[in-house]
Amino acid sequence: MNLLQYYLIFGIITNILYFLTTWKLFQKAGRKAWESLIPVYNLLVTIKIIHRPWWWIFIVFIPIVGPIMTIIILVDFISHYNRRSWMDALLVVLFSFVFLAYINYSPQTKYIDKIERKETLISAVLFAVIFATVIHTFIIQPFTIPTGSMERTLLVGDFLFVNKIKYGIRLPMTPVALPFLQNKIPLGDSSKPQHQTNSYIDNIRLPYFRLPGWTDVKRGDIVVFNYPTDSLHTAIDRKDPYVKRAVGVPGDILEIKDANLYVNGKLENIKKDEEQQRRYNIYTNESGISPKKIDDLLGYAPYFETQSEIRDKRKYTFEGLTTENLNLIKNLNTVDSVAQDIAKVGVQDLRINAYGKIDTAQSIFPINKHWNRSQYGPIQIPRKGDVIHLNHENIEQYRDIITRYENNDLKIVGNQFYINGTPTDNYTIKQNYYWMMGDNRDNSLDSRYFGYVPENHIIGSPVFTWLSIQGLFENTFKTPSGEKVDGYGHKAKFKIRWDRMFKIPNTDTLPKDKTSYLPYFIVLLIAYFSYDYFKKKKKKKLKNQ
């Protein structure tokens, strides 16, 4: 049976159980018994019985918030039959049909048409959760930058709002879940997420559906998407969210030569606010560069000192420097030379795990190509409707598309390919794909390693940086003395980056020319609290007259 058939059977069984456990309750409320049997209509009648607005029925069918609203309706429903205690509410939530049947067939049960409603803290919190969940799920979602793959355009510790309407609202595919949690309940050891409990029910899924947006993903957009090759979660909307720049759209041909990206044969167009970083080796005299000098020049920057291959020289490797920051380093009187760290042609970027096998998550895509982060391609981005002629040379390039993203069974017997049991050498692409790369080009886990990003994995685009804090996520290791430092032994000092707050990313405007909306926000806050203060003061004055 397919998914739709399972949902249909579940709906029929649930509806029959609701009829068997509420038909007498409907009669006692002055309704007909048969009204409790008609799907959807019985829910509308239930809402009328408890004297709630008719439009509540729409909230019931909204993924994630629907179960919360159903609980509110059930608790309200039994309260009209004199079941108003905490225990009654708990029983109807945990043993819905059993407890409803008990009330339904109890001879003492009576319907109370009008009841005095007191808005409690719990009801206020529940409705606030519903409202916030609708906003979070369908319109705007908060997002935090935990890694440096997009530096220096987006920094570690930037807190963003992500616009989920721009590319079209994607309806949740796992509708039964705890609000606000991406995929795990934050209990236990967070370093071992495979041992944590999922925040959603994986077996209850809806098919992918996206409402029309006002634009498609454009080349150069900063995009938030679900990590395609997530090994812990198969539900698309529960895979970890990533943020990168869309450097390739469907149909584009990409190639990287000596760390320079070419799109359709031309050097990429870099936006004004796209602060790309590259990895550099800095050679100095024996005096070197002090950590304080680096902090004074760059603020926090990931770097480490290694053994120099040049005699009487010290070598510092910076994981990422913009052209501007590179020039600041070059101008130091102890610096002799700088060299961009570019991987050589033909050197394949493969990582071997502890078991002696290829770590596909950290190795170049596809694994049968002798490519690396600096020398890559050419590779074409698949477009919906493209017909791919399969062979042993390109099968690794399209394997995930055929199986993981478009849900087909692929078998290879000798030189013959079988898709869903049918022998074929061609495959038609079912959806559009994109190529995502970090602005921190030499320190980014991106499409060079996990491959194409399917259209159904797109979440939205960052629209606003509302907070930026340094030192919140960088210091992940402890020294023997107990001090927290980054992976290179340096400490990122804690500070709030006021100059980044309330600015809009991805505007193709020079960073120094970006408008900060923080003053406007402060003025609005002052205006709101002033209005609220004088309103309460006036109300109190009228009450005392």
N, C-alpha and C positions, 0 to 999 in steps of 0.2 A: 504493500500500500504506500501511496505517496503521502507527503506531509498534509495536504489539504484533506485527504480522507481521514487521517488521524484526528485533525481538528474538528471535522464534521461529526465523527463518532463521539468525541469528547463533549462537544456542544449538545448533542442529542441526549446523552446520558445525564449531563448536568441539568438540562432543562426538565427532563422527566423527574429527577430527584427533587428539583425545586417545586414542581407541581405536587408531588406526593407529600411534601413537607410543609406546604403553605396554603393549599386550597381552602382549608377551613378558616385559616386566618384571613384570607381574602373575603370569605363570606361574612365573617364577623365584622369586617370593615365596610360592609354594605356593597361589596363587589360580587361578581359572578365567579363561581369556582373555575369555569373554563378559562377565565382571563389569566389564571396562573400557569396555564399550559402553553400559551402562544409565545414563541421566542421573541425577545426584544420588547414586545407589547407588555408582557408580564412585568418586565423591569420598569417600564414607563408607569404602569399602574401602581407598582410598589412605591415609586417616587411620589405619586399623587396621594397615596395612603398616608405617607409621612409628611405631606404638605411641604415638599421641597420643590425648587424650580425645575421645570421640565427639562431644561438644557443640561441638567446633571447627567442625563443619559449619555451625552457625548463624551464626558470625562471618563465614564466607565470603560469606553473602548479605546482610550489613549494608552499606548504601551507604557509600562512602568508605573504610571500614576493610576491606571485603571484598578489594580488590586487594592490600592489605598482607598480610593473612592468607594469601591465595593464594600470594604470593611465599614466605612462611615455609614453607608446606607443600611447595612445589616444591623449595626448597633442601634441606629435610629429606628429601624423597623420594629425590633423586639421591644424597644422602650414604649411603643404605643400599645403593647400588650403587657404593661406593668412589669417589664424586665429591665430595670435600670441600674442594677448594681454593677460593681467592677467585675464580680464573678460571672454575671450574665454576659457581659461584654466579652470576657475572656473565653467563655464556653462557645459563644457563637462564632468567634474568630477561629478557634482551634478545632471545633467539632461542628462545623456549620450545619450540615444536613441532619445530623443526629440530634442536635439541640433544637433546631427548628421543628423537627418531627415531634419532639417531646412537648414543645409549646403548642404545636398544631393540634395534637390529639388529647391534650389535657382538658378535662371538663371545666377546670377552674379559669381557663384563659378567657379574658374579656378584652375587647378593643376599647381604647381610650382615644377619642378623636382629637381633642385638644389637650396638649400637654405643655407645661411650662418649661421652656427651654432656657437653660443658663449656659452662656458661652463660657466654657472652661479653658484652662491653659492648654489642655490636651487637644481640644478641638481647634483652637487657634493655631497650635503648632502643626497639626495635620493639614489644615488648609494652607498654611504657609509653605509646608513641604510640597504640597501639590502644585502650588503656583510656581515655586522655585524650580521644581523638577521639570515642569513644562518649558520654562525659560531655558534651563540647562540642557534639556534633551533636544529641543527643536530650534532655538534661536541663538543664544549666546552661551558659550561654555568657557569657564576659566581654564587656563593652561599654564603650566610652569616649565621653564627651560632648565632641565637638570644637567645637560651636558654641553660641551663647547663646540659642537659640530656646526653651528650657525654663527659663531663669532667671526668678526666683531659686529655683525649686523644685529644679531640677537645674542645677549650675554647670558651666561649661567646665572640664574637667580632673577631673570626677568619674569614677571607675572603678566600674562596676557589675557585678553578676552578674544575668543575665536568666533568669528561670524559663520554660523552654520546655514544661513539662508543664501549666501552669495552664489554657491554652486548648486543650490537646490537642497531642500531639507531631506535628509535621508532618514526614513522611518526606522526605529529600532528593530533589530532582528532577534533580540532576546528580550521579549516584552516583560518577563517576570524577573525583576531584579531589585536590589536595594538602591534607593535613590543616591545620586552623587558619587557612587563608587564605580571605578572603571572596570575592574575585573576581580579584585581580591578584597576580602575583609581584612583590614589592617590589624590583625592579631597574630602573635607569634613572631618568628624570625623573618623579617622582611628581606633578608639576603637569600632566603630559600623560598621563593614564592610558590614553588611546586608543592610545598607542604602547607600552604595557607588555603583557606576555604574560599571557593568562588563566591562572588557577591551576586550571582545570577544563576538561574536554572538553565543549564545548557541544553536539556532535552526539549525545551519548549522554544521553538524558533519560528520566525516569520520569514517569508521570502524577501529578497532585496527589492526595495521600491524607493525611488527618489522623486520628489516633487520638482517641477521646473524651477531653475534658478534664474538670476538675471544675467549670468555670464557663464561661459565655460572656463576651465582652467587655462590661463594664458601662459605662454613662455615667459619666465621671469617672476611669476607669482610665488610668494611664500605660501606654502600649503601645509596644513595639518592633515595627517592621514593615519590610518591604522597600519602598523608594521606588517607587511604581507607574509613574511615567513615566520611569524611568531610560533614558537614550538609548544607553548603552554596552552594556547587558546585557538580553537578553530572557528568559533563564532566571530564573524568579521568585525562587528561593532565592539567586541570585547578584547580585541588585540590591542597591544600597547600603542598609544598615540605617539607619532613622530612628527617633527617639523623640519622641512627642508625647502629648497627652492626648486620649482619645476623648470628644469633647463631644457627638457625635451617633451614635446606634445606628440600626439598620434601622427605617424607618418614621417617624423623628423629622422635624419641620419646624424648620429653623433660620433665624434672621434676626439680623443685626447692625445696630443703630441707634445712631449716635453712639458707636461702639466698644463698646457693651454687647451681649452675646450673649443672645438669647432662644431658648429651646428649647420648642417646642410652646406658644408664646405666653407663657411665663413666663420671668422673668429667671433666668439659669443659677444653679444651686446650686454655690457655691464651697467646696471642701473646706478643712478647717482648715490642712492643710499645703500648700495650693496658693498659692504666693506669686506671684501675677500681677504683671506689670510693664506699664507703659504709657509711651509716649514723651511727654516734656514739654519745653516751651521755658521756660527760666529767664531772667528779665530782672533785671539787677543795675545798680547805679550804676557809675560809671566805675572803681571799685576792683576790681570783678569778684570771681571766686572763684579762689584759688590751687590748683594741682594738689595741693599738699600737704594743703590743707584737705579736698579731695574724697577723697583717700586716707585721711585720718584718720577722716572721717565714714563713708564707704561701703566702704572697701577698694578693690578694682578696679571701675571702672564705665566702660563705653564712652560717651564724650561728645565733642562738638566745639563750638568757638566759631564763630559765623557773624555776618555783618553784621546788626546790629539795625535793624529798620524804625522803631524809636522813637529819637528824637534823644537824645544824651547817655546812652544805655543800652548795656549789653553783653548779648549774647544767647548762652546756652549751650543746646544741644540734647542731652538725655540720651536715648539709645536705649531705655532701660528703667529705670523706678523703681517700686519697690513703694510703697504708701501710706505705710508707715513711713519709708522712705528719703526720700520726697518731703517729709514733714514736717520731717526733719532739715535738708534744704536750705532749706526755707521759713523756718526759724528763724534762718538766718544774717543778720547785720545789714546785709550788702551787697545782699541780695535784695529787690527791689521787688515783683515779681509772678511768678506762674507760670501757664502755660496748657497744657492738654493738647493735643497735636498730633492733631487729628481731621480726617480727610479729609472733604471736602464731598460732599453728595448729588449724584449724577449725574456725578461726575468718575471716568472709567474708568481703572483702574490697568493701563496697557499699557506694555510695555518694547519698544523697537526695538533690534535687534542691529546689528552693524557693517555688515551687508549690506542694511540698510534694511527688514528683514522683522520681523514680530512675534515676539518671543522668548516662545514659549508657556510655557517653563519658569519664567519670571519674571513672567508676566502673569496677570491675574485669570482665574479659571475660572468659567463658560465665557467665551470671548473675545467673544461677541456680546452680553454684558450690560454695562450701564454701572454696574458695581459697583466697590468698592474695599475695602481692609482694614477701614475703619470703617463703611461702609454696604454691607451685603451681604444678598442674598436678598429674599424667602424662598426656601428650597430644601429639597426633601424627600429624605431618604436612602433609596435603593432597598432593597427587601427581597426576598428570594428568593420568586418566585412572582408578584410585581407585574407587571401587564400595562401597558406604557407605550404610549400612543397617540402615534406619532411625527408631528412636523410640523417645518417649517423654523425655528420658534421654539425648539424644545427639542432639536434633533438634536445640537448641539454639547455639550449637557449629557450625552448618552448615547452619543456616538460611540465614546469609548474603551471603555465597557462592552461595546458590541456587538462591536467589532473587537479591541482590544488584550487585554481581560480575559476575554472569553468566546469568542474565536477564531472569529468569523464574518466573512464577506465582505459589506461594505456598499457599495452603489452608489446614487447619486441621479441620476435622469434626469428633468429637469423637476421636476414635483411628485410623482413616484413614487419610493418607496424600494424597493430590492431587497436582500433579505438572503439570501445564499447562492443568488442567482439567482432567488428567488421574490419576486414583487411583494407587498408588505404595508405596512400602516400601523401595525401593532402589533408589540411585542416583549415577550417574557416574560423577566424577570430570572432568571438561573440560580443566583445565589449572593447572600449578604448583603454589604452594604457599610457602611462606617463613615466618620465625619467626624472628622479629627484636626486639632487646633490646638495651637500652642505656648503656654505660659504667658506668654512674653514677647510679648504679643499684637501689638505693632507692629514686631517685628523677628523674624518667623518665616516661613520658607517652609513652608507647610502646605496643608491641603485647600482653602484659598481660592485657591491657585495651581495645585495639581496635581489637585484634585478628589477623588473618592471613593477610599477605600482598600478593595480587595476582601478578602474573608475569607481567601482563599488566600495573601494577602501577610502575614498576621499571624504574628509570630515568638513573642512572649511578653511578659512584664511584668517590669520591674526589681524585684528582690527584696532587694538589699543593696548599699550603698555601701561598698566595702572600702578605697578609697583616694581622696584628693582633693588635687589639686595645682594651685595657681594659677601661671600663668606658663609652662605647658607648651605650650599651643596658641594663646594669645592673640597672642603677639608673632610675627606672620607677615611683617612688612615690615622692610626694612633702611634706615636713614637713610644719608645720604652719609658719615657718620663711621663707619658699620658697626654702629651700635647697633640691636638688634632692638626694634621697637615694634608696636603694634596698628595697625589701619587708620586710626586717627584721630591717630596720632603720639604716643600715650601708652604707657608701658612698664608691663606687668603684672609686678609683682615676684614672684619665685619664692618660694613658701612652701608648706608642707604644711598643709592645713586639717584639723587634728586633730579639731576639733569636729564635722566631718561624717562622720568615718570610723566604720564598723561601725554605721551606722544604717539603718533600713528606710524607704524612701520609700513614698508612696502609702498611708498608714495612716489618714488623716483625723484625725491628731493634731497639735496645735500643735508647730511645730519646737522650741520651747524645752522641750517635755515629752517629746520623743522619747528613747528609751533608747539609749545607746551600749553596744554589746557588746564594745568594745575591751578593757576590763579583764578580761572573761570570757575573751576570746581569749588575752590575755597569760598568765593563770593556767593555761589549758589547755596553752599552749606550755611553760611552766615545768614543769608536771606531766609532760608527755610526755618532755622532755629529761632530767628527773630520773629518771624510770622507766628510760629507755634507758641512762643512765649507770650506775645501780646494777645493772641487769640484766647489762650487760657486765662490770662489776666482779665480780659474783658468779660469772659464767661463767668468768672468768679465774682466780678463786680456786679453783674446783672443778677446773680443768684442771691447776693447779699442785700439787694434793694427790696 
